[in-house]
């Protein structure tokens, strides 16, 4: 849900389908919304345009645990819930389309904690976005 900070605080859904969606996270450059959805039968990661949702791109095919944006908004890091690997997918805008790279494994989860990984990848709290997750 998106709530305006001016005028009446009326919530508006960003993504609304019969599926269960959760974990919405706006990219640091405010152009993209990453979210999880079970519309395929498995909780997968998707990206759509922001602030007006449009076309959506499926990022994962084997499920998704947690995920977060890189500071430059050029990739999404996510945990594979099946084997705890952390992978990244690079995003390259091409006009109204979005090109997604194949996932690249960057760490096994047992090597680094989530907090240490976030620090290593340059993720840090941004006061404009609220508390870091």
C-alpha positions in Angstrom: 0.0 0.0 0.0 1.1 3.5 -0.8 -0.1 6.4 1.4 0.3 10.0 0.4 2.0 12.3 2.9 0.0 15.3 1.6 -3.8 15.7 1.6 -6.0 12.9 2.9 -3.9 9.8 3.9 -5.8 7.4 1.7 -4.0 4.1 1.1 -3.7 2.9 -2.5 -2.6 -0.6 -3.5 0.6 -0.7 -5.6 0.0 -4.3 -6.8 -3.4 -6.0 -6.6 -3.9 -9.5 -7.9 -5.7 -12.6 -6.5 -2.2 -13.8 -5.5 -0.5 -13.1 -2.1 2.0 -10.3 -2.5 4.4 -9.1 0.2 7.8 -7.6 0.9 7.4 -4.5 -1.4 10.7 -2.6 -1.5 11.2 0.6 -3.6 14.6 0.9 -5.3 16.9 3.6 -4.0 16.5 5.6 -7.3 12.7 5.4 -6.8 12.1 3.9 -10.3 11.3 0.3 -9.4 9.3 -1.8 -6.9 10.5 -5.3 -6.0 8.0 -7.6 -4.4 7.3 -11.3 -3.7 4.2 -13.0 -5.1 2.9 -16.6 -5.1 1.0 -16.2 -8.3 3.1 -19.0 -9.9 2.4 -21.3 -7.0 5.7 -20.6 -5.4 6.8 -17.3 -3.7 8.9 -15.6 -6.4 10.5 -12.2 -6.8 9.1 -9.7 -9.3 9.9 -6.1 -10.3 7.5 -3.5 -11.7 7.7 0.2 -12.4 7.2 2.7 -9.7 5.4 4.9 -8.7 2.8 3.7 -11.2 2.9 -0.1 -11.5 3.0 -1.3 -15.1 4.5 -4.4 -16.6 6.2 -6.8 -14.2 9.2 -8.9 -14.7 9.8 -12.2 -12.8 13.3 -12.2 -11.3 13.4 -15.7 -9.7 12.3 -19.2 -10.8 13.2 -21.3 -7.7 11.6 -19.3 -5.0 12.8 -16.4 -2.9 13.5 -15.7 0.7 14.5 -12.2 1.6 15.7 -9.7 -0.9 17.1 -6.1 -1.1 18.3 -3.6 -3.6 21.9 -2.5 -4.2 22.6 1.1 -3.3 22.8 2.0 -7.0 19.5 0.3 -7.9 21.3 -1.8 -10.6 20.8 -5.2 -8.9 18.7 -7.1 -6.5 20.3 -9.5 -4.0 18.1 -12.4 -2.9 18.3 -15.6 -0.9 17.3 -18.9 -2.5 15.1 -20.6 0.1 16.1 -24.1 -1.1 19.9 -24.0 -0.5 20.5 -20.6 1.3 22.7 -19.2 -1.5 22.7 -15.5 -2.0 22.5 -14.4 -5.6 22.2 -11.2 -7.5 20.4 -10.2 -10.7 21.5 -7.2 -12.6 18.8 -4.9 -14.0 19.4 -2.9 -17.2 16.6 -0.6 -18.3 16.1 -0.6 -22.1 13.5 2.1 -23.0 10.2 0.7 -21.6 11.7 -2.8 -21.2 13.9 -4.2 -18.4 16.7 -6.6 -19.1 17.5 -9.0 -16.3 20.8 -10.9 -16.1 20.9 -14.6 -15.1 21.3 -14.9 -11.3 24.9 -15.0 -10.1 25.7 -16.7 -6.8 27.7 -14.2 -4.7 27.7 -15.9 -1.2 26.5 -19.0 0.6 24.5 -17.8 3.5 26.5 -19.8 6.0 29.6 -17.7 5.1 28.2 -14.3 6.2 25.3 -13.1 8.3 22.6 -11.0 6.7 23.9 -7.9 8.5 27.5 -8.5 7.5 26.5 -9.1 3.9 24.5 -5.9 3.7 27.6 -4.0 5.0 29.8 -5.7 2.5 27.5 -4.8 -0.4 27.3 -1.2 0.6 23.7 -1.3 1.9 23.2 1.2 4.6 20.3 3.0 6.3 18.8 5.8 4.2 16.8 8.2 6.3 14.5 8.9 3.3 13.5 5.2 3.2 13.0 4.4 6.9 14.9 1.8 8.9 17.2 -0.5 7.0 15.8 -4.1 6.8 
